[in-house]
Amino acid sequence: MDWPQKKASVIGLSCILKVPLKDLTQVLANGLPAIATKVVDIVLDMNTEPSEIETKGEDEDGDVELSDEDDEDYEEDGTDEENGEPLPELKYVPADEDYVHEDDVKYIEEVSYLTNNGLPFELDDPEEDDLLRNYESALDHLDEVVFACDVLQELAVRETDFYQKWEATIPKKKMEWPLV
């Protein structure tokens, strides 16, 4: 998950924690400990330096390195190891060109025809691009750590029994950040 998705997840899951336990559906009430734990996990992940995270099996770019076993998905004879079907033939494309699938050519020609013969709208509207590029959400100014801490503090006060049971299941290392 990228940063914006993590932030939205923390805020969304925290909002579920704001609902009183008695007002939640049984499914959500049963999943509340997992939701609270996930909020903590995501916040910790967002605020941990990449060097602090164990990167076993990753190269310097952060890509997962394949083991020799993973590398052997295909037989030497050009067939798929699992089902024995022939593999599709790779097409040579020079490095300075883009590959375009045959089925895409017709679509590209149709779009090109419409563009050249006038459309009732512009495909590249600079004003629309500016709106999309400069869009600001109310969530942009919300600090997800402060929000999550506030919600968990409210939860500790409102649902004391639940919070104490949940907190007992969380490793102490995770609880070092300022929750309550």
C-alpha atoms as one frame of an Amber mdcrd trajectory, in Angstrom:
protein
   0.000   0.000   0.000   1.178   3.504  -0.780   1.130   6.342   1.739  -2.285
   7.806   0.709  -3.921   4.371   0.880  -2.395   3.751   4.311  -3.578   7.132
   5.549  -7.096   6.518   4.241  -7.081   3.047   5.824  -6.051   4.406   9.223
  -8.721   7.095   9.099 -11.440   4.735   7.826 -10.691   1.951  10.295 -10.405
   4.487  13.111 -13.865   5.780  12.250 -15.225   2.282  12.842 -13.604   2.397
  16.288 -15.500   5.623  17.038 -18.845   3.798  16.877 -20.022   2.542  20.287
 -19.679  -1.235  20.619 -23.416  -1.701  21.241 -24.235   0.046  17.934 -21.969
  -2.140  15.786 -23.208  -5.167  13.888 -22.156  -8.482  15.406 -19.638  -9.075
  12.603 -17.928  -5.709  13.191 -18.074  -6.104  16.969 -16.352  -9.489  16.673
 -13.725  -8.001  14.370 -13.062  -4.913  16.481  -9.875  -6.288  18.099  -8.444
  -7.031  14.646  -9.474  -3.582  13.381  -7.824  -1.836  16.339  -4.682  -3.923
  15.891  -4.581  -3.140  12.177  -4.813   0.599  12.888  -1.787   0.300  15.183
   0.104  -1.819  12.629  -0.512   0.595   9.762   0.406   3.663  11.833   3.608
   1.959  12.974   4.393   0.974   9.388   3.837   4.545   8.189   6.112   5.960
  10.882   8.926   3.433  10.730  11.999   4.134   8.657  12.539   1.584   5.874
  15.934   0.727   7.384  14.167  -0.341  10.601  11.964  -2.824   8.750  13.394
  -6.268   8.140  14.117  -6.476   4.422  15.048 -10.136   4.214  14.738 -11.353
   0.649  14.728  -7.875  -0.887  17.412  -6.310  -3.044  18.608  -2.718  -2.729
  15.601  -1.441  -4.746  13.151  -3.101  -2.359  12.184  -5.741  -4.931  11.693
  -9.250  -3.623  14.456 -11.559  -4.748  13.355 -14.889  -6.154  14.859 -18.077
  -4.842  16.166 -20.732  -7.187  12.915 -22.651  -6.667  10.840 -19.647  -7.807
  13.085 -19.251 -10.834  12.264 -22.753 -12.073   8.623 -22.185 -13.012   9.307
 -23.041 -16.643  10.851 -26.078 -18.222  13.870 -25.708 -20.497  11.806 -26.970
 -23.453   9.501 -23.893 -23.446   6.513 -25.458 -21.691   4.761 -24.471 -18.517
   5.926 -26.744 -15.695   2.484 -27.092 -14.079   0.298 -27.966 -17.054   2.799
 -28.750 -19.813   1.265 -26.200 -22.222   3.581 -24.356 -24.601   4.585 -20.887
 -23.461   3.684 -17.918 -25.638   6.477 -16.848 -27.928   8.200 -13.642 -26.912
   8.258 -10.875 -29.498  11.359  -8.820 -30.138  10.803  -5.099 -29.638  13.720
  -2.678 -30.007  14.565  -0.818 -26.797  13.559   2.564 -28.249  10.059   1.406
 -29.324   6.863   0.557 -27.467   5.107  -2.750 -28.009   1.562  -2.354 -29.268
  -0.686  -5.400 -29.319  -2.509  -6.052 -32.596  -5.909  -5.688 -30.928  -4.956
  -2.234 -29.674  -4.122  -0.909 -33.139  -7.806  -0.641 -34.160  -8.650   1.210
 -30.945  -5.748   3.602 -31.451  -6.846   4.255 -35.030 -10.419   4.999 -33.906
  -9.273   7.400 -31.196  -6.946   9.057 -33.668  -9.817   9.457 -36.191 -12.080
  11.007 -33.554  -9.329  13.336 -32.371  -8.494  14.500 -35.897 -12.142  14.984
 -36.931 -13.166  16.981 -33.910 -14.744  15.939 -30.666 -17.399  17.747 -28.662
 -14.773  17.967 -25.875 -11.008  18.200 -25.521  -9.052  15.118 -24.533  -6.259
  17.190 -22.998  -8.026  19.979 -21.142  -5.307  21.986 -19.373  -7.833  23.469
 -16.925  -8.989  19.986 -15.889  -5.370  18.846 -15.507  -4.717  21.747 -13.121
  -7.771  20.845 -11.045  -6.673  17.229 -10.753  -3.050  18.096 -10.044  -3.853
  20.718  -7.406  -6.783  18.939  -5.757  -6.769  19.101  -1.980  -8.846  16.918
   0.271  -9.858  17.663   3.837  -7.894  14.525   4.720  -4.667  16.133   3.450
  -4.548  18.287   6.578  -5.504  15.530   9.035  -2.625  13.878  10.893  -3.415
  10.160  10.925  -1.279   9.466  14.024  -3.035  12.130  16.096  -6.419  10.976
  14.781  -5.702   7.311  15.598  -4.411   8.229  19.078  -7.497  10.335  19.794
  -9.822   7.561  18.640  -8.021   4.933  20.724  -8.140   7.244  23.755 -11.902
   7.679  23.239 -12.217   3.900  22.907 -10.289   3.388  26.181 -12.686   5.700
  28.010 -15.914   4.550  26.334 -15.253   0.776  26.186 -12.915   0.237  29.153
 -13.353  -3.543  29.403 -12.883  -4.112  25.689  -9.858  -1.807  25.557  -8.115
  -3.490  28.486  -8.632  -6.966  26.981  -7.447  -5.759  23.575  -4.424  -3.932
  25.004  -3.363  -7.103  26.848  -3.138  -8.943  23.505  -0.895  -6.331  21.890
   2.886  -6.811  22.211   4.350  -4.135  24.496   6.743  -3.034  21.719   3.761
  -1.925  19.615   2.298   0.029  22.502   5.398   2.221  22.904   3.966   4.939
  20.682   1.771   7.463  22.518  -1.694   5.891  22.457  -3.035   6.958  25.849
